[in-house]
Amino acid sequence: MALTYIPITSDWPCQVKAPGSFDWERSAARWLRELVPARYASYPALIKHPVLLARHAQIQVQHEIRVARTALQTARSELPSLGMPESVIEHTIKMYAAEVLQLQHIARSVRAVSQALVDNNLARA
């Protein structure tokens, strides 16, 4: 059965081969495993079914976004009581803001890879 090529968007991670190309699912799984805690990457169900791995990576990244947003939103009110100087607080706020943006980009990439994996599964079914 011929695989359908899916157009790659700017959200597609450079570490993942183009959908439909040789070994693209393996490159997708390898990239997705980097996004989840190491203990999850060895679970047989997640190894055997990249779609499940993609789902877990989506959940993981969404939680990381929430954590970074909470840290960003509370930094100015909580860090002074920890004895942090204003310069450190400002640097920390910039760090969390940048992290939220990076995680949002990763979330879009995970969604793109996940959709390609689902489409590929459905095409084989």
MDTraj code that builds the backbone (N, CA, C; nanometers):
import mdtraj as md
import numpy as np

residues = "MET ALA LEU THR TYR ILE PRO ILE THR SER ASP TRP PRO CYS GLN VAL LYS ALA PRO GLY SER PHE ASP TRP GLU ARG SER ALA ALA ARG TRP LEU ARG GLU LEU VAL PRO ALA ARG TYR ALA SER TYR PRO ALA LEU ILE LYS HIS PRO VAL LEU LEU ALA ARG HIS ALA GLN ILE GLN VAL GLN HIS GLU ILE ARG VAL ALA ARG THR ALA LEU GLN THR ALA ARG SER GLU LEU PRO SER LEU GLY MET PRO GLU SER VAL ILE GLU HIS THR ILE LYS MET TYR ALA ALA GLU VAL LEU GLN LEU GLN HIS ILE ALA ARG SER VAL ARG ALA VAL SER GLN ALA LEU VAL ASP ASN ASN LEU ALA ARG ALA".split()
xyz = np.array([
    [0.0841, -0.1171, 0.0000],
    [0.0000, 0.0000, 0.0000],
    [0.0891, 0.1240, 0.0000],
    [0.0601, 0.2167, -0.0882],
    [0.1382, 0.3407, -0.0957],
    [0.1012, 0.4316, 0.0202],
    [0.2014, 0.4901, 0.0787],
    [0.1778, 0.5835, 0.1881],
    [0.1488, 0.7210, 0.1323],
    [0.0617, 0.7914, 0.1973],
    [0.0285, 0.9269, 0.1573],
    [0.1284, 1.0224, 0.2192],
    [0.1806, 1.1124, 0.1401],
    [0.2705, 1.2139, 0.1934],
    [0.1881, 1.3288, 0.2480],
    [0.2219, 1.3695, 0.3664],
    [0.1507, 1.4784, 0.4327],
    [0.2386, 1.6021, 0.4237],
    [0.1820, 1.7151, 0.3844],
    [0.2650, 1.8352, 0.3761],
    [0.3247, 1.8695, 0.5125],
    [0.4507, 1.9060, 0.5112],
    [0.5189, 1.9427, 0.6349],
    [0.5031, 2.0925, 0.6557],
    [0.4642, 2.1286, 0.7761],
    [0.4476, 2.2697, 0.8110],
    [0.5696, 2.3174, 0.8883],
    [0.5704, 2.4443, 0.9225],
    [0.6806, 2.4992, 1.0012],
    [0.6847, 2.4384, 1.1408],
    [0.5768, 2.3749, 1.1833],
    [0.5729, 2.3103, 1.3145],
    [0.6362, 2.1716, 1.3131],
    [0.6633, 2.1189, 1.1941],
    [0.7191, 1.9838, 1.1862],
    [0.8622, 1.9854, 1.2409],
    [0.8946, 1.8958, 1.3362],
    [1.0297, 1.8953, 1.3942],
    [1.1341, 1.8460, 1.2930],
    [1.2473, 1.9128, 1.2894],
    [1.3523, 1.8758, 1.1932],
    [1.4115, 1.7385, 1.2228],
    [1.3936, 1.6875, 1.3447],
    [1.4471, 1.5564, 1.3820],
    [1.3636, 1.4412, 1.3261],
    [1.2457, 1.4715, 1.2729],
    [1.1538, 1.3686, 1.2251],
    [1.1484, 1.3727, 1.0730],
    [1.1695, 1.2564, 1.0128],
    [1.1626, 1.2469, 0.8669],
    [1.0211, 1.2785, 0.8186],
    [1.0109, 1.3116, 0.6931],
    [0.8813, 1.3448, 0.6336],
    [0.7886, 1.2239, 0.6356],
    [0.6617, 1.2457, 0.6677],
    [0.5652, 1.1347, 0.6671],
    [0.5642, 1.0650, 0.5315],
    [0.5619, 0.9342, 0.5369],
    [0.5608, 0.8552, 0.4141],
    [0.6989, 0.8168, 0.3656],
    [0.8022, 0.8844, 0.4153],
    [0.9375, 0.8488, 0.3737],
    [0.9844, 0.7265, 0.4522],
    [1.0906, 0.6639, 0.4034],
    [1.1424, 0.5436, 0.4669],
    [1.1776, 0.5723, 0.6127],
    [1.1287, 0.4885, 0.7026],
    [1.1644, 0.4917, 0.8443],
    [1.1167, 0.6175, 0.9185],
    [1.0185, 0.6860, 0.8624],
    [0.9761, 0.8105, 0.9266],
    [0.9126, 0.7860, 1.0622],
    [0.8375, 0.6757, 1.0763],
    [0.7737, 0.6467, 1.2052],
    [0.8781, 0.6225, 1.3148],
    [0.9870, 0.5572, 1.2789],
    [1.0934, 0.5322, 1.3762],
    [1.1569, 0.6649, 1.4210],
    [1.1763, 0.7563, 1.3249],
    [1.2333, 0.8868, 1.3621],
    [1.1352, 0.9654, 1.4487],
    [1.0056, 0.9508, 1.4220],
    [0.9040, 1.0180, 1.5033],
    [0.9047, 0.9620, 1.6456],
    [0.9090, 0.8297, 1.6577],
    [0.9101, 0.7662, 1.7901],
    [1.0354, 0.8060, 1.8681],
    [1.1483, 0.8111, 1.8014],
    [1.2738, 0.8495, 1.8684],
    [1.2619, 0.9920, 1.9234],
    [1.2073, 1.0821, 1.8430],
    [1.1909, 1.2214, 1.8866],
    [1.0901, 1.2312, 2.0008],
    [0.9798, 1.1601, 1.9899],
    [0.8777, 1.1636, 2.0940],
    [0.9294, 1.1078, 2.2267],
    [1.0122, 1.0033, 2.2200],
    [1.0685, 0.9456, 2.3434],
    [1.1529, 1.0477, 2.4193],
    [1.2129, 1.1406, 2.3489],
    [1.2933, 1.2443, 2.4147],
    [1.2066, 1.3419, 2.4947],
    [1.0776, 1.3450, 2.4663],
    [0.9883, 1.4411, 2.5300],
    [0.9196, 1.3874, 2.6553],
    [0.9282, 1.2582, 2.6762],
    [0.8623, 1.1982, 2.7923],
    [0.9678, 1.1538, 2.8931],
    [0.9310, 1.1425, 3.0200],
    [1.0268, 1.0917, 3.1181],
    [1.0809, 0.9549, 3.0753],
    [1.2069, 0.9304, 3.1045],
    [1.2751, 0.8087, 3.0584],
    [1.2002, 0.6809, 3.0963],
    [1.1391, 0.6790, 3.2129],
    [1.0719, 0.5558, 3.2551],
    [0.9552, 0.5202, 3.1627],
    [0.8916, 0.6192, 3.1010],
    [0.7815, 0.5909, 3.0095],
    [0.8314, 0.5374, 2.8755],
    [0.9476, 0.5829, 2.8351],
    [1.0000, 0.5458, 2.7040],
    [1.0267, 0.3963, 2.6911],
    [1.0336, 0.3249, 2.8023],
    [1.0617, 0.1817, 2.7958],
    [0.9372, 0.0946, 2.8091],
    [0.8212, 0.1539, 2.8268],
    [0.6995, 0.0732, 2.8385],
    [0.6669, 0.0088, 2.7038],
    [0.6436, -0.1235, 2.7027],
    [0.6190, -0.1937, 2.5761],
    [0.5054, -0.1333, 2.4923],
    [0.3963, -0.0935, 2.5552],
    [0.2835, -0.0383, 2.4780],
    [0.3242, 0.0893, 2.4052],
    [0.4067, 0.1712, 2.4693],
    [0.4496, 0.2965, 2.4060],
    [0.5556, 0.2714, 2.2995],
    [0.6332, 0.1650, 2.3157],
    [0.7327, 0.1298, 2.2137],
    [0.6636, 0.0721, 2.0904],
    [0.5666, -0.0134, 2.1135],
    [0.4988, -0.0830, 2.0034],
    [0.4017, 0.0073, 1.9272],
    [0.3447, 0.1060, 1.9957],
    [0.2416, 0.1903, 1.9338],
    [0.2813, 0.3378, 1.9417],
    [0.3465, 0.3896, 1.8379],
    [0.3888, 0.5295, 1.8399],
    [0.2741, 0.6298, 1.8610],
    [0.1535, 0.5918, 1.8212],
    [0.0396, 0.6814, 1.8434],
    [0.0166, 0.7008, 1.9936],
    [0.0309, 0.5935, 2.0718],
    [0.0175, 0.6054, 2.2174],
    [0.1297, 0.6909, 2.2757],
    [0.2497, 0.6735, 2.2231],
    [0.3627, 0.7548, 2.2670],
    [0.3365, 0.9017, 2.2365],
    [0.2831, 0.9295, 2.1189],
    [0.2509, 1.0678, 2.0813],
    [0.1443, 1.1261, 2.1742],
    [0.0448, 1.0455, 2.2064],
    [-0.0595, 1.0924, 2.2992],
    [0.0018, 1.1271, 2.4337],
    [0.0888, 1.0395, 2.4836],
    [0.1506, 1.0670, 2.6131],
    [0.2397, 1.1906, 2.6054],
    [0.3116, 1.2074, 2.4965],
    [0.3965, 1.3263, 2.4802],
    [0.3113, 1.4531, 2.4790],
    [0.1944, 1.4483, 2.4146],
    [0.1051, 1.5647, 2.4147],
    [0.0640, 1.6005, 2.5573],
    [0.0259, 1.5012, 2.6339],
    [-0.0156, 1.5247, 2.7727],
    [0.1016, 1.5797, 2.8534],
    [0.2188, 1.5199, 2.8364],
    [0.3384, 1.5623, 2.9090],
    [0.3717, 1.7089, 2.8808],
    [0.3712, 1.7462, 2.7539],
    [0.4062, 1.8836, 2.7168],
    [0.3015, 1.9811, 2.7696],
    [0.1742, 1.9441, 2.7651],
    [0.0700, 2.0321, 2.8192],
    [0.0905, 2.0558, 2.9685],
    [0.1287, 1.9528, 3.0411],
    [0.1574, 1.9689, 3.1844],
    [0.2786, 2.0591, 3.2060],
    [0.3804, 2.0427, 3.1238],
    [0.4986, 2.1274, 3.1360],
    [0.4648, 2.2737, 3.1087],
    [0.3753, 2.2979, 3.0138],
    [0.3312, 2.4353, 2.9862],
    [0.2616, 2.4925, 3.1092],
    [0.1739, 2.4134, 3.1707],
    [0.1046, 2.4614, 3.2912],
    [0.2028, 2.4924, 3.4037],
    [0.3027, 2.4068, 3.4214],
    [0.4025, 2.4292, 3.5260],
    [0.4803, 2.5580, 3.4981],
    [0.5252, 2.5751, 3.3755],
    [0.6021, 2.6956, 3.3417],
    [0.5170, 2.8215, 3.3572],
    [0.3900, 2.8153, 3.3171],
    [0.3012, 2.9316, 3.3343],
    [0.2801, 2.9638, 3.4813],
    [0.2599, 2.8614, 3.5633],
    [0.2425, 2.8834, 3.7072],
    [0.3684, 2.9459, 3.7656],
    [0.4836, 2.8940, 3.7294],
    [0.6101, 2.9498, 3.7784],
    [0.6257, 3.0950, 3.7342],
    [0.5874, 3.1249, 3.6111],
    [0.5947, 3.2615, 3.5597],
    [0.4994, 3.3534, 3.6355],
    [0.3763, 3.3083, 3.6534],
    [0.2745, 3.3919, 3.7176],
    [0.3014, 3.4166, 3.8652],
    [0.3741, 3.3279, 3.9303],
    [0.3961, 3.3417, 4.0738],
    [0.5358, 3.3918, 4.1094],
    [0.6220, 3.4061, 4.0115],
    [0.7615, 3.4428, 4.0391],
    [0.7727, 3.5750, 4.1141],
    [0.7034, 3.6771, 4.0666],
    [0.7168, 3.8099, 4.1272],
    [0.6643, 3.8120, 4.2713],
    [0.5620, 3.7337, 4.3007],
    [0.5063, 3.7359, 4.4363],
    [0.5770, 3.6398, 4.5319],
    [0.6319, 3.5294, 4.4811],
    [0.6892, 3.4287, 4.5693],
    [0.8412, 3.4350, 4.5838],
    [0.9115, 3.4777, 4.4809],
    [1.0571, 3.4751, 4.4875],
    [1.1183, 3.5744, 4.5869],
    [1.0584, 3.6926, 4.6087],
    [1.1171, 3.7811, 4.7100],
    [1.1208, 3.7183, 4.8490],
    [1.0183, 3.6402, 4.8837],
    [1.0166, 3.5779, 5.0161],
    [1.1207, 3.4667, 5.0293],
    [1.1797, 3.4255, 4.9158],
    [1.2869, 3.3267, 4.9177],
    [1.4245, 3.3937, 4.9218],
    [1.4228, 3.5269, 4.9305],
    [1.5481, 3.6013, 4.9382],
    [1.6132, 3.6284, 4.8041],
    [1.5386, 3.6137, 4.6971],
    [1.5953, 3.6367, 4.5648],
    [1.6026, 3.7865, 4.5344],
    [1.7168, 3.8335, 4.4875],
    [1.7275, 3.9752, 4.4499],
    [1.6464, 4.0045, 4.3241],
    [1.6118, 4.1288, 4.3069],
    [1.5284, 4.1715, 4.1936],
    [1.5886, 4.1299, 4.0594],
    [1.7198, 4.1387, 4.0455],
    [1.7826, 4.1017, 3.9180],
    [1.7616, 3.9534, 3.8870],
    [1.7662, 3.8689, 3.9871],
    [1.7434, 3.7258, 3.9681],
    [1.5969, 3.7008, 3.9345],
    [1.5083, 3.7729, 4.0000],
    [1.3649, 3.7584, 3.9724],
    [1.3354, 3.7958, 3.8280],
    [1.3907, 3.9070, 3.7819],
    [1.3675, 3.9501, 3.6430],
    [1.4222, 3.8471, 3.5439],
    [1.5406, 3.7972, 3.5719],
    [1.5996, 3.6946, 3.4851],
    [1.5124, 3.5689, 3.4843],
    [1.4626, 3.5305, 3.5994],
    [1.3784, 3.4113, 3.6116],
    [1.2479, 3.4291, 3.5347],
    [1.1891, 3.5456, 3.5426],
    [1.0655, 3.5735, 3.4686],
    [1.0895, 3.5620, 3.3183],
    [1.2002, 3.6177, 3.2703],
    [1.2331, 3.6077, 3.1270],
    [1.2560, 3.4625, 3.0871],
    [1.3230, 3.3864, 3.1755],
    [1.3491, 3.2453, 3.1479],
    [1.2172, 3.1679, 3.1341],
    [1.1256, 3.1877, 3.2287],
    [0.9973, 3.1161, 3.2225],
    [0.9147, 3.1598, 3.1015],
    [0.9174, 3.2867, 3.0681],
    [0.8436, 3.3349, 2.9509],
    [0.8974, 3.2691, 2.8237],
    [1.0291, 3.2607, 2.8122],
    [1.0895, 3.1956, 2.6960],
    [1.0556, 3.0468, 2.6939],
    [1.0543, 2.9856, 2.8098],
    [1.0223, 2.8423, 2.8184],
    [0.8785, 2.8159, 2.7758],
    [0.7864, 2.9009, 2.8152],
    [0.6473, 2.8841, 2.7737],
    [0.6378, 2.8896, 2.6214],
    [0.7056, 2.9849, 2.5595],
    [0.7023, 2.9955, 2.4127],
    [0.7618, 2.8711, 2.3475],
    [0.8744, 2.8237, 2.3998],
    [0.9376, 2.7038, 2.3455],
    [0.8467, 2.5823, 2.3603],
    [0.7864, 2.5676, 2.4758],
    [0.6967, 2.4541, 2.4985],
    [0.5731, 2.4603, 2.4085],
    [0.5233, 2.5802, 2.3823],
    [0.4092, 2.5935, 2.2910],
    [0.4470, 2.5488, 2.1500],
    [0.5685, 2.5822, 2.1091],
    [0.6162, 2.5367, 1.9781],
    [0.6289, 2.3835, 1.9765],
    [0.6847, 2.3269, 2.0822],
    [0.6973, 2.1809, 2.0917],
    [0.5590, 2.1167, 2.0885],
    [0.4625, 2.1763, 2.1574],
    [0.3259, 2.1213, 2.1587],
    [0.2677, 2.1181, 2.0173],
    [0.2901, 2.2233, 1.9400],
    [0.2416, 2.2248, 1.8013],
    [0.3111, 2.1156, 1.7196],
    [0.4400, 2.0967, 1.7436],
    [0.5150, 1.9932, 1.6723],
    [0.4639, 1.8544, 1.7086],
    [0.4386, 1.8325, 1.8356],
    [0.3860, 1.7025, 1.8797],
    [0.2499, 1.6773, 1.8154],
    [0.1656, 1.7798, 1.8101],
    [0.0340, 1.7628, 1.7461],
    [0.0497, 1.7256, 1.5987],
    [0.1430, 1.7898, 1.5295],
    [0.1630, 1.7606, 1.3872],
    [0.2102, 1.6160, 1.3677],
    [0.3070, 1.5736, 1.4469],
    [0.3579, 1.4367, 1.4367],
    [0.2497, 1.3372, 1.4765],
    [0.1769, 1.3680, 1.5821],
    [0.0699, 1.2804, 1.6277],
    [-0.0352, 1.2610, 1.5191],
    [-0.0754, 1.3698, 1.4555],
    [-0.1762, 1.3601, 1.3502],
    [-0.1257, 1.2765, 1.2335],
    [0.0001, 1.2927, 1.1979],
    [0.0574, 1.2135, 1.0888],
    [0.0597, 1.0652, 1.1252],
    [0.0931, 1.0343, 1.2503],
    [0.0931, 0.8950, 1.2946],
    [-0.0475, 0.8357, 1.2928],
    [-0.1457, 0.9122, 1.3385],
    [-0.2846, 0.8662, 1.3363],
    [-0.3300, 0.8434, 1.1933],
    [-0.3029, 0.9389, 1.1057],
    [-0.3422, 0.9250, 0.9658],
    [-0.2790, 0.8008, 0.9035],
    [-0.1528, 0.7761, 0.9384],
    [-0.0831, 0.6599, 0.8867],
    [-0.1470, 0.5303, 0.9378],
    [-0.1831, 0.5284, 1.0649],
    [-0.2507, 0.4120, 1.1235],
    [-0.3833, 0.3854, 1.0548],
    [-0.4598, 0.4917, 1.0349],
    [-0.5910, 0.4762, 0.9715],
    [-0.5784, 0.4299, 0.8276],
    [-0.4745, 0.4744, 0.7577],
    [-0.4533, 0.4332, 0.6191],
    [-0.4203, 0.2843, 0.6094],
    [-0.3559, 0.2315, 0.7144],
    [-0.3200, 0.0896, 0.7155],
    [-0.4362, 0.0013, 0.7602],
    [-0.5327, 0.0597, 0.8300],
    [-0.6431, -0.0190, 0.8870],
    [-0.7428, -0.0634, 0.7827],
])
top = md.Topology()
chain = top.add_chain()
for i, resn in enumerate(residues, 1):
    res = top.add_residue(resn, chain, resSeq=i)
    for name in ("N", "CA", "C"):
        top.add_atom(name, md.element.get_by_symbol(name[0]), res)
traj = md.Trajectory(xyz[None], top)
